[in-house]
């Protein structure tokens, strides 16, 4: 079975995500205490964008 959960990420993908999240945090003036909830929202937005682009 080839689930999206089993998809491997390359280090460059993770670095790009980290940079994008850093930008997101700065734009939304997110505090460290809020990062967990914002990270969930950010990743969901990334998943939606990826699905739409495929």
Beta strands, then each sheet from edge to edge (+ up, - down):
end
